[in-house]
Amino acid sequence: MAKAVFHPHAMSAEVIEALALLEALKMATSLSFMSVFVEGDAKSLISTMQFRSFNASHSNLILKDAARLAKSLQSYNFTFVWRACNWVAHDTARKDCHSYNKNSVLLCWL
């Protein structure tokens, strides 16, 4: 499923990735999913979620919220995939970056 979300104050690609992960978990819980498998090519974020090794960075503050949501599920799994294997998300992000203007929204594949 896909969802478009505009984040005008996101400060980095890592923060955008963290926000996308949080949005995916919010969507999963709102749809009453019991199990969620998250695949992502942002290795540091996936590792943070796998090992719960949070620090004080902006992205980690978002990931702490995501971890709280994940705990409400019966099961969850975070897996790193190489960008070449994550072509749907990469292609969606690439298309959005090329078509971005001040009136558009950022697309996220969730």
Secondary structure, DSSP 8 states (H G I E B T S, - for coil): -EEEE--TT--SHHHHHHHHHHHHHHHHHHTT-SEEEEEES-HHHHHHHHHT---SSHHHHHHHHHHHHHHTSSEEEEEE--GGG-HHHHHHHHHHHHH--TT--EEEE-
